[in-house]
Amino acid sequence: HARNQTSFQSALDNVRNMVGSPLAGIDDQEMVDTREFCNALNDLVSLDPVTGTRGAPQWGNLPRKFNIAISGSRDDYAHTHINDIGLVPTPHKDTGVMGFNVVLGGYMSIKRVAESIDADMWIPAERESVVTLSEAILRIFRDEGDRKNRQTARLMWLVEKYGVEEFKAEVIKEIESYDRGVKVESAQPAPEGAFERRELLGVHKQPQEGKSRVGILVPSGRLHQKECRQLADLADKYSNGEIRLTVEQNVILPNVDDSAVEDLLNEKALAPGSRFKVNAGFIEGNVVSCTGAQFCGLALIETKSHAERMAELLEEKVSVDRPIRIHWTGCPNSCGQVQVADIGIMGAPAKKLDEESGKMKAVPGCKIFVGGRIGEDAHLAMDPSHTGIPLAEDDLLPVLVDILKTEFGAVEK
């Protein structure tokens, strides 16, 4: 607590880490700086108002875990469509005041995968409005969510039990009972015009004069002790000690002096042979992986080592003309979020002919999902296109190459 840290709310049936924009405050297309709101919500759920210390028991022991995401731009780097509460930046059509449309109920589990639904609510992008709305939804969920069946205990089930309009009315009633002057309006029209989600890896100019952000690939999201120290040293030297994390499991060094970018790129930690890359390939730079069987008892397969190796092989075999997101998850809980990926690989049973016995034997395997999307045109790939694929390189690699060719226009090198 002396360091303003706590293990409270870090797991189990609590509100998980707030997710905001990794480009908050350094984005020339930013609609909302998410930092104030994420910090305020973090205090709501983890700061005891009585003691002033970390730990807020009134928001512990919820019916089920709870995720909140706040997007800062049309890119939706926070992935609001798969969170219990998603705040989507949207200006008011009449006043032009910036605010948030509210989406609810997105989640992934063994029993069900659900994309968030439009709650037909809009609030201004003000601290009091964001905190009050979230508190009202949390209170209703805490006291009325299903505590008898964990498979039907997420927020989406409660919203469906009420009905969307009825749940909206209940939230507004709860907000009004707090008497804080917060008003909820109907959802506002989404911004129009073509928009292409921007990349986070690589070197990009910031709106601040003479500053750039530098996105660095962390393969499969795995960091070793030495690499943690290398990143810390780079941050101390080039970004005033600041490191930002992305939901794609990579890092960003913000506010790097333009005059120092070349020196940064020439650092030994980013040199050929290092796992870190600034200018990563379209495939290797977009791999996401869950913990996997090495450290998770629920996983059916090891994921991170396979994810990193398969990305290397695919980069060697094919060329693609745009980023292709490949997600790995060890089990149907889908912590690796395979349904949002261009190609999602989920651990699953498989059989393969054993040459010695001549019989089919069980081997580590996977299901493959194709066609998930993120950003403004988000879509979840609910059903696997391939099942029972052995995880061995000689079995899985040809299947992935074929998918990349037929679905994503890849060409062999």
C-alpha positions as CSV (number, residue, x, y, z in Angstrom):
1,H,0.0,0.0,0.0
2,A,2.9,2.3,0.7
3,R,3.7,2.0,-3.0
4,N,0.1,2.5,-4.0
5,Q,-0.2,-1.1,-5.1
6,T,-2.4,-4.0,-4.0
7,S,-3.2,-7.6,-4.9
8,F,-6.8,-6.8,-4.3
9,Q,-8.9,-7.1,-7.5
10,S,-6.1,-8.9,-9.3
11,A,-7.9,-12.1,-9.9
12,L,-11.0,-14.2,-9.1
13,D,-14.5,-12.6,-9.1
14,N,-13.4,-9.0,-9.1
15,V,-13.0,-6.1,-11.4
16,R,-9.9,-6.7,-13.5
17,N,-7.3,-4.2,-14.7
18,M,-8.7,-1.2,-16.5
19,V,-7.9,-1.1,-20.2
20,G,-7.5,2.2,-21.9
21,S,-5.7,3.6,-25.0
22,P,-2.0,2.8,-25.1
23,L,-1.7,6.1,-27.1
24,A,-3.4,8.3,-24.5
25,G,-2.1,11.8,-24.7
26,I,0.3,11.2,-27.6
27,D,-2.2,10.6,-30.4
28,D,-3.0,13.1,-33.1
29,Q,-6.3,11.4,-33.7
30,E,-7.3,11.0,-30.1
31,M,-10.9,11.7,-29.2
32,V,-10.6,11.1,-25.5
33,D,-7.5,10.8,-23.2
34,T,-8.4,7.7,-21.3
35,R,-5.9,8.0,-18.5
36,E,-8.0,10.1,-16.1
37,F,-11.0,7.8,-16.5
38,C,-9.0,4.6,-16.1
39,N,-7.3,6.0,-12.9
40,A,-10.7,7.1,-11.5
41,L,-12.3,3.7,-12.1
42,N,-9.3,2.0,-10.7
43,D,-9.7,4.0,-7.5
44,L,-13.4,3.2,-7.5
45,V,-12.9,-0.5,-7.3
46,S,-9.6,-0.7,-5.4
47,L,-9.4,2.3,-3.0
48,D,-11.1,2.0,0.3
49,P,-13.0,5.3,0.8
50,V,-12.8,4.9,4.6
51,T,-9.2,4.0,5.2
52,G,-7.7,5.6,2.0
53,T,-5.7,2.4,1.4
54,R,-5.9,0.0,-1.5
55,G,-8.6,-2.6,-1.1
56,A,-12.3,-1.9,-1.5
57,P,-14.3,-4.8,-0.1
58,Q,-17.6,-3.6,-1.3
59,W,-16.5,-4.4,-4.9
60,G,-14.9,-7.7,-4.1
61,N,-16.6,-11.1,-4.4
62,L,-18.7,-10.2,-7.4
63,P,-20.8,-13.0,-9.0
64,R,-18.1,-13.3,-11.6
65,K,-15.1,-11.4,-12.9
66,F,-15.7,-8.0,-14.5
67,N,-13.8,-6.2,-17.3
68,I,-14.0,-2.5,-18.2
69,A,-12.5,-1.0,-21.4
70,I,-12.3,2.6,-22.4
71,S,-11.4,3.4,-26.0
72,G,-9.7,6.7,-26.9
73,S,-10.1,6.7,-30.7
74,R,-11.8,5.1,-33.6
75,D,-9.1,2.4,-33.5
76,D,-10.6,0.9,-30.4
77,Y,-7.3,-0.3,-29.1
78,A,-9.0,-1.3,-25.9
79,H,-11.3,-3.9,-27.6
80,T,-14.6,-2.6,-26.1
81,H,-16.6,-5.3,-27.9
82,I,-15.3,-8.1,-25.6
83,N,-15.6,-6.3,-22.2
84,D,-18.4,-6.2,-19.7
85,I,-18.5,-2.4,-19.9
86,G,-17.1,-0.8,-23.0
87,L,-17.0,3.0,-23.4
88,V,-16.7,4.1,-27.1
89,P,-15.8,7.7,-27.8
90,T,-18.6,9.4,-29.7
91,P,-19.4,13.1,-30.0
92,H,-23.0,14.3,-29.3
93,K,-24.7,14.8,-32.6
94,D,-26.3,18.1,-31.5
95,T,-23.9,19.8,-29.2
96,G,-20.6,18.2,-30.4
97,V,-19.7,17.5,-26.8
98,M,-17.4,14.5,-26.6
99,G,-18.7,11.5,-24.7
100,F,-19.1,7.7,-24.7
101,N,-21.6,5.3,-26.2
102,V,-21.9,2.4,-23.8
103,V,-21.7,-1.2,-24.8
104,L,-22.2,-4.1,-22.4
105,G,-21.7,-7.7,-21.8
106,G,-18.8,-8.9,-24.0
107,Y,-17.0,-11.9,-22.7
108,M,-15.4,-15.3,-23.5
109,S,-15.8,-18.5,-21.7
110,I,-16.1,-22.3,-22.2
111,K,-19.9,-22.1,-22.2
112,R,-20.4,-19.0,-24.3
113,V,-18.6,-16.3,-26.3
114,A,-20.5,-13.1,-26.5
115,E,-19.9,-9.8,-28.3
116,S,-21.0,-6.7,-26.4
117,I,-24.3,-5.2,-27.2
118,D,-25.4,-1.6,-27.7
119,A,-26.9,-0.4,-24.4
120,D,-28.4,2.7,-26.0
121,M,-26.7,5.0,-23.5
122,W,-24.5,8.0,-23.9
123,I,-22.7,9.9,-21.2
124,P,-20.3,12.9,-21.5
125,A,-16.6,12.3,-21.2
126,E,-16.5,13.6,-17.7
127,R,-15.0,11.9,-14.7
128,E,-18.2,12.0,-12.6
129,S,-20.3,10.6,-15.4
130,V,-17.9,7.7,-16.1
131,V,-17.5,6.8,-12.5
132,T,-21.2,7.0,-11.6
133,L,-22.3,5.0,-14.6
134,S,-19.8,2.3,-13.8
135,E,-20.6,2.2,-10.2
136,A,-24.3,1.9,-10.9
137,I,-23.8,-1.1,-13.3
138,L,-21.4,-2.7,-10.8
139,R,-23.9,-2.3,-7.9
140,I,-26.7,-3.9,-9.9
141,F,-24.4,-6.7,-11.1
142,R,-23.0,-7.3,-7.6
143,D,-26.4,-7.7,-6.0
144,E,-28.4,-9.3,-8.8
145,G,-26.0,-11.3,-10.8
146,D,-26.3,-15.1,-10.8
147,R,-24.4,-16.6,-7.8
148,K,-25.8,-20.2,-8.2
149,N,-24.3,-21.0,-11.6
150,R,-20.9,-19.7,-12.6
151,Q,-21.5,-20.4,-16.2
152,T,-24.4,-17.9,-16.3
153,A,-22.9,-15.4,-13.9
154,R,-21.4,-12.8,-16.3
155,L,-23.0,-9.4,-16.9
156,M,-24.5,-10.4,-20.3
157,W,-26.8,-12.9,-18.7
158,L,-28.2,-10.3,-16.3
159,V,-28.7,-7.8,-19.2
160,E,-30.6,-10.5,-21.1
161,K,-32.6,-11.4,-18.1
162,Y,-33.8,-7.7,-17.8
163,G,-33.9,-6.9,-21.5
164,V,-31.8,-4.1,-22.9
165,E,-34.3,-1.3,-22.5
166,E,-35.3,-2.5,-19.0
167,F,-31.6,-2.8,-17.9
168,K,-31.0,0.7,-19.2
169,A,-33.9,2.0,-17.2
170,E,-32.6,0.2,-14.1
171,V,-29.1,1.8,-14.6
172,I,-30.6,5.3,-15.0
173,K,-32.8,4.7,-11.9
174,E,-29.7,3.7,-9.9
175,I,-27.7,6.7,-11.2
176,E,-30.5,9.1,-10.2
177,S,-30.6,7.6,-6.7
178,Y,-27.0,8.8,-6.2
179,D,-28.1,12.4,-6.8
180,R,-24.9,13.5,-8.5
181,G,-26.4,15.4,-11.4
182,V,-25.3,12.7,-13.9
183,K,-27.5,12.5,-17.0
184,V,-27.7,9.6,-19.4
185,E,-28.9,10.2,-23.0
186,S,-29.6,7.7,-25.8
187,A,-26.7,6.5,-27.8
188,Q,-25.3,8.9,-30.4
189,P,-24.5,8.2,-34.0
190,A,-21.1,6.7,-34.6
191,P,-18.5,8.8,-36.5
192,E,-18.9,8.4,-40.2
193,G,-16.3,8.2,-43.0
194,A,-13.7,5.6,-43.8
195,F,-11.2,4.8,-41.1
196,E,-8.4,2.3,-41.0
197,R,-7.1,1.0,-37.7
198,R,-3.5,2.2,-37.2
199,E,-0.5,0.1,-36.2
200,L,1.2,0.3,-32.8
201,L,4.6,-1.2,-33.7
202,G,7.3,0.8,-35.3
203,V,8.3,4.5,-35.1
204,H,5.5,7.0,-35.3
205,K,5.4,10.8,-34.9
206,Q,3.5,12.2,-32.0
207,P,1.6,15.5,-32.0
208,Q,4.2,16.8,-29.5
209,E,6.9,18.6,-31.4
210,G,10.1,16.6,-31.8
211,K,8.7,13.5,-30.2
212,S,7.9,10.0,-31.4
213,R,6.5,6.8,-30.0
214,V,8.3,3.5,-30.7
215,G,6.4,0.2,-30.6
216,I,8.5,-2.9,-29.8
217,L,7.5,-6.5,-30.5
218,V,7.6,-8.8,-27.5
219,P,7.2,-12.3,-29.2
220,S,4.1,-14.1,-27.8
221,G,4.1,-11.7,-24.9
222,R,6.8,-13.5,-23.1
223,L,9.5,-11.6,-21.3
224,H,12.5,-13.2,-19.6
225,Q,14.4,-11.6,-16.6
226,K,17.2,-10.2,-18.7
227,E,14.7,-8.8,-21.3
228,C,12.8,-7.0,-18.5
229,R,15.9,-5.3,-17.5
230,Q,16.8,-4.4,-21.1
231,L,13.4,-2.8,-21.6
232,A,13.7,-0.9,-18.3
233,D,17.1,0.4,-19.4
234,L,15.8,1.5,-22.8
235,A,12.9,3.3,-21.1
236,D,15.2,5.1,-18.6
237,K,17.4,6.2,-21.4
238,Y,14.9,7.2,-24.1
239,S,11.3,7.6,-22.7
240,N,11.8,9.0,-19.2
241,G,11.2,5.6,-17.6
242,E,7.8,5.2,-19.2
243,I,6.7,1.9,-20.8
244,R,3.2,1.4,-22.1
245,L,1.6,-2.0,-22.7
246,T,-0.8,-3.0,-25.5
247,V,-3.5,-5.7,-25.4
248,E,-1.5,-7.3,-28.2
249,Q,1.2,-8.0,-25.6
250,N,3.7,-5.6,-27.0
251,V,5.3,-2.4,-25.6
252,I,5.5,1.2,-26.5
253,L,8.2,3.7,-25.5
254,P,6.5,7.1,-25.7
255,N,7.9,10.6,-26.0
256,V,11.2,9.5,-27.5
257,D,13.2,12.5,-28.9
258,D,13.2,12.4,-32.7
259,S,17.0,13.1,-32.5
260,A,17.4,9.9,-30.3
261,V,15.3,7.5,-32.4
262,E,18.2,6.3,-34.5
263,D,20.3,5.7,-31.4
264,L,17.4,3.7,-29.9
265,L,17.1,1.6,-33.0
266,N,20.8,0.8,-32.9
267,E,20.7,-0.4,-29.3
268,K,22.0,-3.9,-28.7
269,A,18.7,-4.9,-27.2
270,L,17.0,-4.3,-30.6
271,A,19.8,-5.6,-32.8
272,P,19.5,-8.7,-35.0
273,G,19.4,-11.8,-32.9
274,S,17.4,-10.1,-30.2
275,R,13.8,-11.3,-29.6
276,F,12.7,-7.6,-29.6
277,K,11.9,-6.0,-32.9
278,V,10.7,-2.5,-33.9
279,N,10.1,-3.2,-37.5
280,A,8.5,-6.7,-37.2
281,G,6.9,-8.7,-40.0
282,F,3.1,-8.5,-40.6
283,I,2.7,-12.0,-39.1
284,E,5.2,-12.2,-36.2
285,G,4.3,-8.7,-35.1
286,N,0.7,-9.6,-34.5
287,V,0.8,-12.8,-32.5
288,V,-1.0,-13.1,-29.2
289,S,-0.8,-16.0,-26.8
290,C,-2.3,-17.1,-23.5
291,T,-0.1,-18.5,-20.8
292,G,-0.3,-22.1,-22.0
293,A,0.2,-25.4,-20.4
294,Q,3.7,-24.6,-19.0
295,F,2.1,-22.4,-16.3
296,C,-1.7,-23.0,-16.6
297,G,-3.4,-26.1,-15.4
298,L,-6.4,-25.5,-17.6
299,A,-4.5,-25.4,-20.9
300,L,-4.7,-28.4,-23.2
301,I,-1.5,-27.4,-25.1
302,E,1.6,-25.3,-24.7
303,T,1.0,-22.1,-26.5
304,K,3.8,-19.5,-26.3
305,S,6.7,-21.5,-27.6
306,H,4.5,-22.8,-30.4
307,A,3.2,-19.4,-31.2
308,E,6.6,-17.9,-31.5
309,R,8.1,-20.7,-33.5
310,M,5.1,-20.9,-35.9
311,A,5.3,-17.2,-36.5
312,E,9.0,-17.5,-37.5
313,L,8.2,-20.3,-39.9
314,L,5.3,-18.5,-41.5
315,E,7.4,-15.3,-42.0
316,E,10.0,-17.5,-43.8
317,K,7.4,-19.2,-46.0
318,V,4.9,-16.5,-47.1
319,S,4.5,-12.8,-47.7
320,V,1.3,-10.9,-46.8
321,D,0.5,-7.2,-47.6
322,R,-1.2,-6.3,-44.3
323,P,-1.0,-7.3,-40.6
324,I,-2.4,-10.8,-40.0
325,R,-3.4,-11.3,-36.3
326,I,-2.8,-14.9,-35.1
327,H,-4.0,-15.6,-31.6
328,W,-3.3,-18.8,-29.6
329,T,-5.3,-20.1,-26.6
330,G,-4.7,-23.3,-24.7
331,C,-8.3,-24.1,-23.9
332,P,-11.9,-23.0,-24.6
333,N,-11.8,-20.3,-22.0
334,S,-10.1,-18.4,-24.7
335,C,-7.9,-16.1,-22.6
336,G,-6.0,-15.7,-25.9
337,Q,-9.2,-14.4,-27.5
338,V,-9.0,-16.5,-30.6
339,Q,-12.4,-15.4,-31.8
340,V,-11.2,-11.8,-32.4
341,A,-8.2,-12.9,-34.5
342,D,-7.8,-13.2,-38.2
343,I,-6.6,-16.7,-37.4
344,G,-7.3,-18.2,-34.0
345,I,-5.7,-21.4,-32.7
346,M,-7.4,-23.1,-29.7
347,G,-6.0,-26.2,-28.0
348,A,-8.2,-29.2,-28.6
349,P,-8.0,-33.0,-29.0
350,A,-6.4,-34.5,-32.1
351,K,-5.3,-37.9,-33.4
352,K,-2.4,-38.8,-35.6
353,L,-1.3,-42.1,-37.1
354,D,1.5,-43.7,-35.1
355,E,3.9,-45.3,-37.6
356,E,5.1,-48.0,-35.2
357,S,1.7,-49.3,-34.1
358,G,-0.2,-48.4,-37.2
359,K,-3.0,-47.0,-35.0
360,M,-4.3,-43.5,-34.5
361,K,-3.1,-42.0,-31.3
362,A,-4.1,-38.9,-29.3
363,V,-1.7,-36.0,-29.7
364,P,-1.7,-32.3,-28.8
365,G,-4.0,-30.6,-31.3
366,C,-6.1,-27.6,-32.1
367,K,-9.1,-26.0,-33.6
368,I,-8.7,-23.1,-36.0
369,F,-11.0,-20.0,-36.2
370,V,-10.8,-17.7,-39.1
371,G,-12.2,-14.2,-39.8
372,G,-12.4,-12.4,-36.5
373,R,-12.1,-8.6,-36.6
374,I,-11.3,-5.7,-34.3
375,G,-11.8,-2.0,-34.4
376,E,-15.0,-0.2,-35.6
377,D,-16.0,-3.2,-37.7
378,A,-15.5,-5.7,-34.9
379,H,-16.7,-9.3,-35.4
380,L,-16.2,-12.5,-33.5
381,A,-15.5,-15.8,-35.4
382,M,-17.8,-18.1,-33.3
383,D,-17.3,-21.4,-35.1
384,P,-14.0,-23.2,-36.0
385,S,-13.2,-23.7,-39.6
386,H,-10.8,-26.6,-38.9
387,T,-10.8,-29.1,-36.0
388,G,-8.6,-32.0,-34.9
389,I,-5.4,-30.5,-36.4
390,P,-2.3,-32.0,-34.7
391,L,0.0,-29.3,-33.3
392,A,3.2,-30.7,-34.8
393,E,4.9,-28.4,-37.3
394,D,4.5,-30.7,-40.3
395,D,0.8,-30.9,-39.6
396,L,-0.2,-27.4,-38.6
397,L,2.2,-25.3,-40.8
398,P,0.7,-26.5,-44.1
399,V,-2.8,-25.8,-42.9
400,L,-1.9,-22.2,-41.8
401,V,-0.1,-21.5,-45.0
402,D,-3.2,-22.6,-47.0
403,I,-5.4,-20.4,-44.9
404,L,-3.1,-17.4,-45.4
405,K,-3.2,-18.0,-49.2
406,T,-6.9,-18.6,-49.6
407,E,-8.2,-16.1,-47.1
408,F,-5.6,-13.4,-46.8
409,G,-3.9,-13.3,-50.2
410,A,-0.5,-14.6,-49.0
411,V,2.1,-15.6,-51.6
412,E,5.0,-18.0,-51.1
413,K,8.4,-16.6,-50.9
